[in-house]
Amino acid sequence: MTIARITESFTADMPTEDEATTLRVGAGVPVIRYTRRHITDTGRVVEVAHPIVRRGDATIVDSVIERD
């Protein structure tokens, strides 16, 4: 079994009270929530991290799209 790809799905919103406390941000600082999936070469999802929550004002998301 080999991890063939990792997918991530992002949303942005205002933090819940628990998220604001955990991240030590004010209620007016947006957060980014995302789900990461590790998928094998056969299409089987073997790991899911959900939700990963980060400060929206201090997070950079870089993407690379390669074309064959």
C-alpha positions as CSV (number, residue, x, y, z in Angstrom):
1,M,0.0,0.0,0.0
2,T,1.4,3.4,-1.0
3,I,0.0,6.8,-0.3
4,A,-0.7,8.1,-3.8
5,R,-2.2,11.5,-3.0
6,I,-3.3,13.8,-0.3
7,T,-6.3,15.9,-0.6
8,E,-7.3,19.0,1.4
9,S,-10.7,20.8,1.5
10,F,-10.8,24.3,3.0
11,T,-13.4,26.6,4.5
12,A,-13.2,29.9,6.3
13,D,-15.4,31.3,9.0
14,M,-15.5,33.1,12.3
15,P,-14.2,30.9,15.2
16,T,-16.3,29.1,17.7
17,E,-15.8,30.1,21.3
18,D,-13.7,27.0,21.9
19,E,-11.6,27.6,18.8
20,A,-10.9,31.3,19.8
21,T,-9.8,30.1,23.2
22,T,-7.6,27.3,21.9
23,L,-6.0,29.5,19.3
24,R,-5.8,32.5,21.6
25,V,-7.5,34.8,19.1
26,G,-10.4,37.3,19.4
27,A,-13.8,36.5,18.3
28,G,-13.3,38.8,15.2
29,V,-10.3,36.9,13.8
30,P,-11.4,34.4,11.1
31,V,-10.2,30.8,11.1
32,I,-9.5,28.4,8.3
33,R,-10.8,24.8,8.8
34,Y,-9.6,22.0,6.6
35,T,-9.8,18.3,6.2
36,R,-6.8,16.3,5.0
37,R,-7.1,12.9,3.5
38,H,-4.4,10.4,2.7
39,I,-5.4,8.1,-0.2
40,T,-3.7,5.0,-1.4
41,D,-2.9,4.1,-5.0
42,T,-6.0,1.8,-4.9
43,G,-8.2,4.7,-3.9
44,R,-8.6,3.7,-0.3
45,V,-8.7,6.5,2.3
46,V,-6.4,5.5,5.1
47,E,-6.1,8.6,7.2
48,V,-8.3,11.6,7.7
49,A,-7.5,14.7,9.8
50,H,-10.7,16.7,10.5
51,P,-11.0,19.5,11.3
52,I,-7.6,21.1,11.3
53,V,-8.2,24.7,12.5
54,R,-5.7,27.6,12.0
55,R,-5.9,31.4,12.3
56,G,-7.1,32.8,9.1
57,D,-5.1,36.0,9.4
58,A,-1.7,34.3,9.8
59,T,-2.1,31.3,7.5
60,I,-0.7,30.9,4.0
61,V,-1.9,28.2,1.7
62,D,0.4,27.4,-1.2
63,S,-0.7,25.2,-4.1
64,V,1.1,23.7,-7.0
65,I,-0.8,22.3,-9.9
66,E,1.4,20.4,-12.3
67,R,0.3,19.7,-15.8
68,D,1.5,16.6,-17.6
